[in-house]
Amino acid sequence: MNMKTTLITGSVRNTGLAIARRFAADGWNVAVTSRDAVAAEETARALEAEFPQCRALGLGMDPAKVEDIRAAFAAVRENFGRLDAFVNNAANLGVGLSVLNATESDWNDVMNANARAAFFAAQEAVKLMKDGGAMVFISSCHAKKAVPGRILYSASKAAVGAIVRSLAVELGPLGIRANAILAGAIRTDRWNGLTDEDVAARRARWPIGRETTPEQIAAAVAFLCSDAAATITGAEIPIDSGIGVCLLANNPNWMENDPCNRK
C-alpha cells in the first residue's frame, strides 16, 4: 500500500500527540519529533501498537537547530521516500518575557524555535513533496492579540503568519498548500495544576465558555491536509474558543494572575 506520510514536530504530548494519533488513525505513516529522542522513539512505538496499519518514526529534533531540522527530514526521506503533509507544532512559549527583561539570548531562543524553524522546516518539506502536499503551522491567538509577558512569542507567531502567506504564493504552483491555525484556550498538561476555580475563571473569559481540546485542533489539521481543503491556502484559521473575536479587558497583572504562566 502506498500510504501517505506526515511529519509533525513537537509531537510526543498535548496537541502534537493528538495530531500524530489522528493521522495514524487515518492510515498515514507518521514521523514524530521531540527534543527528547527517547520520548520520540517511545511515542512512535506506541503509535504503531495502537494503530497497526501505521508505520511510525521517532526522531530527536531541536527546532532551534537547523541541522536537526535537516536531519529529521533526511530520515523521513530515507524511511518513507516521500512527504505528503508537514505539521509545524513545536514551539518555545516564551513565558514571562517582556520588553523590560528579555535578553538577546531570549530573543534568539524564541525566534529560532518558532519563526526560523518554521521557515527552514518548510524549505526541507518542499523537497519531499514531489507530488504536491499540505503544510499546517500551529500558530496562536497571540499572533493577533497582546498580553503582558509574551512579547517574543507573539512576535514569533506573527512572523509565522507572514511565512505562511508567502509559502502559499510561492508554493501554490507546485501543488503545495500552506495554512496556519491560530490556536488558543487549549487544554494541555499546563492545566494540570489548576483548581476548579481557576478553570471556571478561564472559561468565563471565553465566548463559548469552554476550552479547546487537542483533538479538535487535530481534526482541523486533518481537514486542512485533506482533499476537502484543496482550495484553502494562505489562511490563518482561529480555533480558540472565541478569544480572537472579543475585546478582553486589559489586565496588567495577567502574568501573575493566570496560573498557567508560572514557570
PAZAPA-4460 file (N, C-alpha, C; in steps of 0.05 Angstrom, whole numbers, plus 32768, in hexadecimal, padded with zeros to 4 digits):
% residues 263
    n_x    n_y    n_z   ca_x   ca_y   ca_z    c_x    c_y    c_z   seq   type   mol
   8011   7FE8   8000   8000   8000   8000   8012   8019   8000     1      M     A
   800B   802C   7FEF   801A   8045   7FED   800F   8059   8000     2      N     A
   8015   8056   801A   800A   8067   802E   8016   8083   802E     3      M     A
   8005   8097   8035   800F   80B2   8037   8020   80B5   8050     4      K     A
   8031   80C9   8050   8043   80CD   8067   8042   80EA   8071     5      T     A
   8043   80ED   808B   8043   8108   8097   805A   8109   80AB     6      T     A
   8065   8121   80AF   8078   8126   80C5   806B   813C   80D6     7      L     A
   806B   8138   80F0   8060   814B   8103   8075   8151   8118     8      I     A
   807C   816A   811A   8090   8172   812E   8083   8176   8149     9      T     A
   8093   8170   815E   8089   8174   8179   8070   8163   817E    10      G     A
   8072   8148   817A   805A   8138   8179   805A   8120   818C    11      S     A
   8066   8123   81A4   8065   810D   81B7   8051   8112   81CD    12      V     A
   8044   8129   81CE   8030   812E   81E2   801D   8145   81D8    13      R     A
   8007   8148   81E7   7FF5   815E   81E2   7FEB   8160   81C5    14      N     A
   7FEB   8178   81BA   7FDF   817B   819F   7FEF   816B   818A    15      T     A
   8009   816B   818B   8019   815D   8178   8013   813F   8177    16      G     A
   8010   8134   818F   800A   8117   8191   7FEE   8111   8186    17      L     A
   7FDB   8123   818C   7FC0   811F   8182   7FC0   8120   8163    18      A     A
   7FD0   8131   8158   7FD2   8133   813A   7FDE   8119   812F    19      I     A
   7FF3   8110   813C   8000   80F7   8133   7FED   80DF   8135    20      A     A
   7FDD   80DE   814A   7FCA   80C8   814D   7FB4   80C9   8138    21      R     A
   7FAC   80E2   8132   7F97   80E5   811D   7FA1   80DB   8102    22      R     A
   7FB9   80E3   80FA   7FC4   80D9   80E1   7FC7   80BB   80E1    23      F     A
   7FD2   80B0   80F7   7FD5   8093   80F8   7FBB   8085   80F6    24      A     A
   7FA6   808F   8103   7F8C   8083   8101   7F80   8084   80E5    25      A     A
   7F88   8099   80D6   7F7E   809C   80BB   7F8F   808D   80A7    26      D     A
   7FA3   807D   80B0   7FB2   806C   809F   7FCB   8078   8092    27      G     A
   7FD6   808C   809E   7FEE   8099   8094   8006   808D   80A3    28      W     A
   801D   808D   8095   8037   808A   80A3   803D   80A4   80B1    29      N     A
   8049   80A2   80C9   804C   80BA   80D9   8069   80BB   80E4    30      V     A
   8075   80D3   80E0   808F   80D8   80ED   808A   80ED   8103    31      A     A
   8093   80E6   811B   808F   80F8   8132   80AA   8102   813C    32      V     A
   80AB   811A   8145   80C4   8125   814F   80C1   8130   816C    33      T     A
   80D7   8131   8179   80D9   813D   8194   80F6   8144   8199    34      S     A
   80FA   8158   81AA   8115   815E   81B3   8121   8145   81C1    35      R     A
   810F   8135   81CC   8117   811C   81DA   8114   8105   81C7    36      D     A
   812B   80FB   81BD   812A   80E6   81A9   811D   80CC   81B4    37      A     A
   8122   80C6   81CD   8116   80AE   81D9   80F8   80B0   81DA    38      V     A
   80EE   80C7   81E1   80D1   80CB   81E2   80C5   80C9   81C6    39      A     A
   80D3   80D3   81B2   80C9   80D1   8197   80C8   80B4   818E    40      A     A
   80DC   80A4   8194   80DC   8088   818D   80C6   8079   819B    41      E     A
   80C3   807E   81B5   80AD   8071   81C4   8092   8078   81B9    42      E     A
   808E   8091   81B1   8075   8099   81A5   8070   808B   818B    43      T     A
   8084   8088   817A   8082   807A   8161   8079   805D   8165    44      A     A
   8086   8050   8179   807F   8034   817E   8062   8032   8189    45      R     A
   805A   8045   8199   803F   8045   81A4   802A   8049   818D    46      A     A
   8030   805A   817A   801E   805E   8164   801B   8045   8153    47      L     A
   8031   8037   814E   8030   801E   813F   8020   8009   814E    48      E     A
   8022   8008   8168   8013   7FF5   8178   7FF5   7FFB   8177    49      A     A
   7FEE   8014   8179   7FD2   801C   8179   7FC6   801B   815D    50      E     A
   7FD6   8021   8149   7FCC   8022   812E   7FDD   8010   811C    51      F     A
   7FD8   7FF6   811B   7FEA   7FE3   810E   7FEF   7FE9   80F0    52      P     A
   7FDD   7FF7   80E3   7FE1   7FFD   80C7   7FF5   8014   80C3    53      Q     A
   7FFD   8021   80D9   800F   8038   80D7   802C   8030   80DB    54      C     A
   803D   803B   80CA   805A   803B   80CF   8062   8056   80DB    55      R     A
   806F   8054   80F2   8076   806D   8100   8094   806F   8104    56      A     A
   809E   8088   8103   80BA   808D   8106   80BE   80A2   811B    57      L     A
   80CE   809C   8130   80D4   80AF   8145   80EF   80BD   8141    58      G     A
   80EF   80D7   8142   8108   80E6   813C   810D   80FB   8151    59      L     A
   8126   80FC   815A   812F   8111   816C   8134   812A   815A    60      G     A
   8128   8141   8162   812B   8159   8152   8127   8172   8164    61      M     A
   813B   8183   8165   8138   819D   8172   8130   81B0   815C    62      D     A
   8118   81BC   815D   810F   81CE   8148   8120   81E7   8145    63      P     A
   812F   81ED   8159   8140   8205   8158   815A   8200   8148    64      A     A
   815F   81E7   8141   8178   81E0   8133   8172   81D7   8117    65      K     A
   817B   81E6   8103   8175   81E0   80E7   8180   81C5   80DF    66      V     A
   8197   81BD   80EA   81A3   81A3   80E4   8191   818C   80ED    67      E     A
   8184   8190   8104   8171   817C   810D   8159   817A   80FB    68      D     A
   814F   8190   80F2   8138   8190   80DF   813F   8181   80C6    69      I     A
   8156   8187   80BB   815E   817A   80A2   8162   815C   80A6    70      R     A
   816D   8155   80BC   8171   8138   80C2   8156   812A   80C5    71      A     A
   8143   8137   80D0   8128   812A   80D3   811B   8125   80B8    72      A     A
   811D   8138   80A7   8111   8134   808C   8121   8120   807C    73      F     A
   813B   811F   8080   814B   810A   8072   8143   80EF   807C    74      A     A
   813C   80EC   8095   8133   80D2   80A0   8118   80CA   8094    75      A     A
   8107   80DE   8090   80ED   80D8   8083   80F1   80CE   8066    76      V     A
   8104   80DC   8058   810A   80D3   803D   8114   80B7   803C    77      R     A
   8126   80B1   804F   8132   8096   804F   811E   8080   8056    78      E     A
   810C   8086   8068   80F9   8072   8072   80E0   8070   8062    79      N     A
   80D7   8086   8057   80BD   8086   8049   80BE   808F   802C    80      F     A
   80D3   809E   8025   80D6   80A6   8009   80C4   80BC   8000    81      G     A
   80B3   80C6   8011   80A0   80DB   8008   8096   80EA   8021    82      R     A
   8089   8100   801C   807B   810F   8031   8063   811C   8024    83      L     A
   804C   8117   8030   8033   8122   8025   8027   8138   8036    84      D     A
   802F   8138   8050   8026   814E   8062   803B   8153   8076    85      A     A
   803E   816D   807C   8051   8176   8091   8042   8187   80A5    86      F     A
   8045   8180   80BE   8037   8190   80D3   804C   819B   80E6    87      V     A
   804E   81B6   80E7   8061   81C3   80F8   8053   81CA   8113    88      N     A
   8059   81BA   8127   804B   81BE   8141   805F   81C6   8157    89      N     A
   8078   81BD   8156   808B   81C3   816C   808D   81E1   8170    90      A     A
   8090   81E9   8189   8092   8206   818E   809F   820B   81A9    91      A     A
   80AB   8223   81AB   80B5   822E   81C4   80A0   8243   81CD    92      N     A
   8093   823F   81E3   807D   8250   81EC   8086   826B   81F6    93      L     A
   809F   826F   81FC   80A9   8289   8204   809A   8295   821B    94      G     A
   8093   8285   822F   8082   828F   8245   8093   82A1   8257    95      V     A
   8087   82B8   825F   8094   82CA   8272   80A9   82DD   8266    96      G     A
   80AA   82DD   824B   80BE   82EF   823E   80B0   8308   8234    97      L     A
   80BA   831F   823D   80AF   8339   8235   80C5   834A   822A    98      S     A
   80BE   8362   8220   80D1   8374   8216   80E3   837E   822D    99      V     A
   80DA   837B   8245   80EA   8384   825C   80FF   8371   8266   100      L     A
   80FB   8357   825F   810F   8343   8269   811B   8330   8255   101      N     A
   8110   8330   823C   811A   831D   8229   8137   8324   8220   102      A     A
   8147   830F   821E   8163   8313   8215   8166   830B   81F7   103      T     A
   817D   8311   81ED   8183   8309   81D1   8181   82EA   81CF   104      E     A
   818A   82DC   81E3   8188   82BF   81E3   816B   82B6   81E3   105      S     A
   815A   82C3   81F3   813D   82BD   81F3   8131   82C0   81D7   106      D     A
   8138   82D7   81CB   812E   82DD   81B0   8136   82C6   819D   107      W     A
   814F   82BF   819D   8158   82AA   818B   814B   828F   8190   108      N     A
   8148   8289   81AA   813C   826F   81B1   811F   826D   81A6   109      D     A
   810F   8281   81AB   80F3   8280   81A3   80F0   8283   8185   110      V     A
   80FE   8296   8179   80FC   829A   815C   8107   8282   814C   111      M     A
   811C   8277   8156   8128   8260   8147   8115   8248   8149   112      N     A
   810A   8242   8160   80F9   822B   8163   80DE   822E   8155   113      A     A
   80D5   8247   8152   80BA   824B   8147   80BA   8254   812A   114      N     A
   80C7   826B   8125   80C6   8276   810A   80DB   826A   80F7   115      A     A
   80F4   826A   8100   8109   825F   80EF   8104   8241   80E9   116      R     A
   80FB   8232   80FD   80F5   8216   80F9   80DF   8212   80E5   117      A     A
   80CB   8223   80E6   80B5   8220   80D2   80BF   8224   80B6   118      A     A
   80D0   8237   80B2   80DB   823D   8097   80EC   8225   808D   119      F     A
   8100   821D   809D   8112   8209   8093   8105   81ED   8092   120      F     A
   80F2   81E8   80A3   80E3   81CF   80A0   80D3   81CE   8087   121      A     A
   80C6   81E5   8080   80B7   81E6   8067   80CA   81E2   804F   122      A     A
   80E1   81EE   8051   80F5   81EB   803B   80FC   81CE   8037   123      Q     A
   80FF   81BF   804C   8105   81A2   804A   80ED   8192   8041   124      E     A
   80D6   8199   804B   80BD   818B   8044   80B8   818C   8026   125      A     A
   80BC   81A3   801A   80B8   81A6   7FFD   80C7   8191   7FED   126      V     A
   80DF   818B   7FF5   80F0   8179   7FE6   80E4   815D   7FE5   127      K     A
   80D3   8156   7FF9   80C7   813B   7FF9   80AB   813A   7FEF   128      L     A
   80A0   8151   7FE8   8084   8152   7FDE   8084   8153   7FBF   129      M     A
   808E   813E   7FB3   8091   813E   7F96   8076   813E   7F88   130      K     A
   8061   8134   7F95   8046   8133   7F89   8033   8147   7F96   131      D     A
   803E   815C   7FA2   802D   816F   7FB0   802A   8166   7FCD   132      G     A
   801B   8176   7FDC   8017   816F   7FF8   800B   8187   8007   133      G     A
   800B   8184   8021   8000   8199   8033   8012   819E   804B   134      A     A
   8014   81B6   8053   8022   81BE   806B   800F   81CD   807D   135      M     A
   8010   81C5   8097   7FFF   81D3   80AB   8011   81DC   80C2   136      V     A
   800F   81F5   80C9   8020   8201   80DE   800D   8207   80F5   137      F     A
   8013   81FB   810C   8004   8201   8124   800E   821C   812F   138      I     A
   7FFE   8230   812A   8005   824B   8134   7FF5   8250   814D   139      S     A
   7FEE   8268   8153   7FE1   826F   816C   7FD1   8288   816A   140      S     A
   7FBC   828A   817B   7FAD   82A3   817D   7FBF   82BA   8186   141      C     A
   7FD6   82B3   8192   7FEA   82C8   819A   7FF6   82D6   8182   142      H     A
   7FF4   82CA   816A   7FFE   82D7   8152   7FEE   82F0   814B   143      A     A
   7FD5   82F2   8156   7FC4   8308   814F   7FBE   831A   8167   144      K     A
   7FC1   830F   817F   7FBA   831E   8198   7FD2   831E   81AB   145      K     A
   7FD4   8334   81BA   7FEB   8337   81CC   7FE2   8334   81E9   146      A     A
   7FF3   8326   81F9   7FF0   8325   8215   800B   8329   8222   147      V     A
   800C   8331   823B   8027   8335   8247   8037   831C   8249   148      P     A
   8051   831F   8245   8063   8309   8249   8065   82F4   8233   149      G     A
   805A   82FB   821C   805B   82E8   8205   8064   82F6   81EB   150      R     A
   8073   830B   81EE   807A   831B   81D6   8089   830B   81C1   151      I     A
   809C   82FB   81CA   80AC   82EC   81B6   809C   82D6   81A9   152      L     A
   808B   82C9   81B9   807A   82B4   81AE   8067   82C0   8199   153      Y     A
   805B   82D7   81A0   8048   82E4   818E   8056   82EC   8174   154      S     A
   806E   82F7   8177   807D   8300   815F   8084   82E8   814D   155      A     A
   808C   82D2   815A   8094   82BA   814B   807C   82AE   813C   156      S     A
   8065   82AE   8149   804E   82A2   813C   8042   82B4   8126   157      K     A
   8045   82CF   812A   803E   82E1   8114   8050   82DC   80FC   158      A     A
   8069   82D6   8101   807C   82D0   80EB   8074   82B7   80DD   159      A     A
   806A   82A3   80EC   8060   828A   80E0   804A   8290   80CC   160      V     A
   8038   82A2   80D4   8022   82AA   80C2   802C   82B5   80A7   161      G     A
   8041   82C6   80A9   804D   82D2   8091   805A   82BC   8080   162      A     A
   8067   82A9   808D   8074   8293   807F   805E   8283   8070   163      I     A
   8048   827D   807D   8033   826D   8071   8028   827A   8059   164      V     A
   8023   8294   805A   8018   82A2   8043   802C   82A1   802B   165      R     A
   8045   82A5   8031   8059   82A4   801B   805B   8287   8010   166      S     A
   805A   8273   8021   805B   8257   8018   8044   8251   8006   167      L     A
   802C   825B   800D   8014   8257   7FFC   8019   8261   7FE0   168      A     A
   8025   8279   7FDE   8029   8285   7FC4   803F   8277   7FB5   169      V     A
   8055   8271   7FC2   806C   8265   7FB5   8069   8248   7FAE   170      E     A
   805A   8239   7FBE   8058   821C   7FBB   803E   8213   7FAD   171      L     A
   802B   8225   7FAA   8012   821E   7F9D   8017   8212   7F82   172      G     A
   8028   821D   7F71   802D   8211   7F56   8038   81F5   7F58   173      P     A
   8043   81ED   7F6F   804E   81D2   7F72   803A   81BF   7F7E   174      L     A
   8021   81C9   7F82   800D   81B7   7F8D   800F   81B4   7FAB   175      G     A
   801C   81C7   7FB8   8020   81C6   7FD5   8011   81DD   7FE2   176      I     A
   8000   81D6   7FF5   7FF1   81E9   8004   7FFD   81EE   8020   177      R     A
   7FFA   8206   802A   8004   820D   8045   7FEF   821D   8054   178      A     A
   7FE9   8214   806C   7FD5   8222   807D   7FDF   8222   809A   179      N     A
   7FD3   8233   80AA   7FD9   8235   80C6   7FC0   8233   80D6   180      A     A
   7FC2   8227   80EE   7FAC   8227   8101   7FB4   823A   8118   181      I     A
   7FA2   824D   811E   7FA6   825F   8134   7F9A   8252   814C   182      L     A
   7FA9   8242   815A   7F9F   8232   8170   7F9E   8243   818A   183      A     A
   7F8B   823C   819A   7F89   824A   81B4   7F76   823A   81C7   184      G     A
   7F79   823F   81E1   7F68   8233   81F5   7F69   8214   81F4   185      A     A
   7F81   820A   81ED   7F84   81EC   81EB   7F89   81E0   8206   186      I     A
   7F7A   81CB   820C   7F7E   81BD   8225   7F96   81AA   8222   187      R     A
   7FAD   81B1   822D   7FC4   81A0   822B   7FCD   8199   8248   188      T     A
   7FE4   818C   824A   7FEE   8184   8265   7FF6   819D   8276   189      D     A
   7FF7   81B4   8269   7FFC   81CC   8279   7FE4   81D3   828B   190      R     A
   7FCD   81C6   8286   7FB5   81CA   8296   7FB5   81B8   82AF   191      W     A
   7FC8   81A5   82B1   7FC6   8190   82C5   7FC6   819B   82E2   192      N     A
   7FD3   81B2   82E6   7FD4   81BD   8301   7FBD   81D1   8307   193      G     A
   7FAB   81D5   82F4   7F95   81E8   82F9   7F80   81DD   830C   194      L     A
   7F75   81EF   831C   7F5F   81E7   832D   7F45   81EA   831D   195      T     A
   7F2F   81E0   8328   7F15   81E4   831B   7F0F   8201   8317   196      D     A
   7F16   8211   832B   7F11   822E   832A   7F22   823B   8313   197      E     A
   7F3B   8232   8310   7F4C   823C   82FA   7F3F   8236   82DF   198      D     A
   7F36   821D   82DC   7F2A   8215   82C2   7F10   8225   82BD   199      V     A
   7F00   8229   82D1   7EE7   8238   82CE   7EED   8255   82C6   200      A     A
   7F01   8261   82D2   7F09   827C   82CC   7F12   827F   82AF   201      A     A
   7F21   826B   82A6   7F2A   826B   828A   7F12   8269   8277   202      R     A
   7F01   8256   827C   7EEA   8251   826A   7ED8   826A   8269   203      R     A
   7ED7   8278   827E   7EC5   8290   827F   7ECF   82A6   826C   204      A     A
   7EE8   82A5   8264   7EF3   82B9   8253   7EEE   82B3   8235   205      R     A
   7EE4   829B   822F   7EE2   8293   8213   7EC4   8292   820A   206      W     A
   7EBE   829C   81F2   7EA2   829E   81EA   7E93   8284   81EC   207      P     A
   7E9F   826D   81E5   7E90   8254   81E6   7E93   8246   8201   208      I     A
   7EA3   8251   8213   7EA4   8247   822E   7EB0   822C   8231   209      G     A
   7EC0   8223   821E   7ECE   8209   8222   7EE8   820A   8212   210      R     A
   7EFA   81F8   821A   7F15   81F8   820E   7F15   81E8   81F4   211      E     A
   7F2A   81EB   81E5   7F2F   81DC   81CD   7F3F   81C3   81D4   212      T     A
   7F39   81AD   81C8   7F49   8194   81CE   7F5E   8190   81B8   213      T     A
   7F73   8182   81BF   7F87   817B   81AA   7F7B   816B   8193   214      P     A
   7F67   815B   8199   7F5A   814B   8184   7F4B   815D   8170   215      E     A
   7F41   8173   8179   7F33   8186   8167   7F47   8193   8155   216      Q     A
   7F5F   819A   8160   7F74   81A5   814E   7F7C   8190   813A   217      I     A
   7F7F   8177   8143   7F87   8161   8131   7F73   815D   811B   218      A     A
   7F59   815F   8121   7F45   815C   810C   7F47   8172   80F7   219      A     A
   7F4D   818A   80FF   7F51   81A0   80EC   7F6A   819C   80DB   220      A     A
   7F7F   8192   80E7   7F98   818C   80D8   7F92   8177   80C3   221      V     A
   7F84   8162   80CB   7F7D   814C   80B8   7F6D   8157   80A1   222      A     A
   7F5A   8168   80A7   7F4A   8174   8092   7F5C   8185   807E   223      F     A
   7F6D   8195   8089   7F7E   81A6   8078   7F91   8196   8067   224      L     A
   7F97   817E   8070   7FA9   816D   8060   7F9A   815A   804E   225      C     A
   7F80   815D   804C   7F70   814B   803C   7F68   8158   8022   226      S     A
   7F5D   8147   8010   7F53   8152   7FF6   7F3C   8164   7FFA   227      D     A
   7F2D   8162   8010   7F17   8173   8015   7F1F   8191   8018   228      A     A
   7F39   8195   801E   7F44   81B0   8021   7F55   81B8   800A   229      A     A
   7F50   81AC   7FF3   7F62   81AF   7FDC   7F66   81CC   7FD2   230      A     A
   7F53   81DE   7FD8   7F56   81FA   7FD0   7F5A   820D   7FE7   231      T     A
   7F61   8202   7FFE   7F67   8213   8015   7F85   8216   8018   232      I     A
   7F8F   822E   8015   7FAC   8232   8019   7FB1   824F   8022   233      T     A
   7FC5   8254   8031   7FCB   826E   803B   7FB9   8278   8051   234      G     A
   7FA9   8266   805D   7F96   826E   8071   7FA1   826B   808D   235      A     A
   7F97   827C   809F   7F9C   827A   80BB   7F81   8276   80C9   236      E     A
   7F7D   825D   80D2   7F62   8255   80DC   7F62   8255   80FA   237      I     A
   7F51   8265   8107   7F50   8265   8124   7F41   824C   812E   238      P     A
   7F4D   823E   8141   7F40   8229   8151   7F48   822F   816E   239      I     A
   7F38   8240   817A   7F41   824D   8193   7F2B   8252   81A7   240      D     A
   7F14   8244   81A5   7EFD   8248   81B7   7EF3   8265   81B6   241      S     A
   7EF9   8273   81A1   7EEE   828E   819D   7EFF   82A5   81A8   242      G     A
   7F17   829E   81B1   7F29   82B3   81BD   7F2D   82CA   81A9   243      I     A
   7F32   82C3   8190   7F3A   82D6   817C   7F24   82E9   8173   244      G     A
   7F0B   82E4   8179   7EF5   82F5   8170   7EEA   8307   8185   245      V     A
   7EF5   8306   819D   7EEA   8317   81B3   7F01   8329   81BE   246      C     A
   7EF9   833F   81C7   7F0C   8352   81D3   7F0D   834D   81F1   247      L     A
   7F22   8340   81F9   7F25   833A   8216   7F30   8353   8225   248      L     A
   7F27   8356   823D   7F31   836C   824E   7F4F   836A   8252   249      A     A
   7F5D   8380   8250   7F7A   8380   8255   7F7F   8378   8272   250      N     A
   7F91   8366   8276   7F98   835D   8291   7FB7   835F   8294   251      N     A
   7FC1   8375   82A0   7FDE   8379   82A2   7FEB   8364   82B4   252      P     A
   7FDB   8356   82C4   7FE6   8341   82D5   7FE1   8325   82CB   253      N     A
   7FDC   8323   82B0   7FD5   8309   82A4   7FEB   82F4   82A9   254      W     A
   8004   82FC   82A8   801A   82E9   82AC   8018   82DC   82C7   255      M     A
   8012   82EC   82DC   8011   82E2   82F7   7FF7   82D3   82FD   256      E     A
   7FE1   82DC   82F0   7FC6   82D2   82F7   7FBF   82B7   82EA   257      N     A
   7FCA   82B2   82D3   7FC3   8299   82C5   7FD8   8283   82CD   258      D     A
   7FCF   826E   82DA   7FE1   8259   82E3   7FF1   824C   82CD   259      P     A
   7FE7   824C   82B5   7FF5   823F   829F   800E   824E   8297   260      C     A
   8012   8266   82A1   802A   8276   829A   8040   8271   82AE   261      N     A
   803C   8260   82C2   8051   825B   82D5   8064   8247   82C9   262      R     A
   807E   824D   82CA   8092   823C   82BE   8096   8223   82CF   263      K     A
***
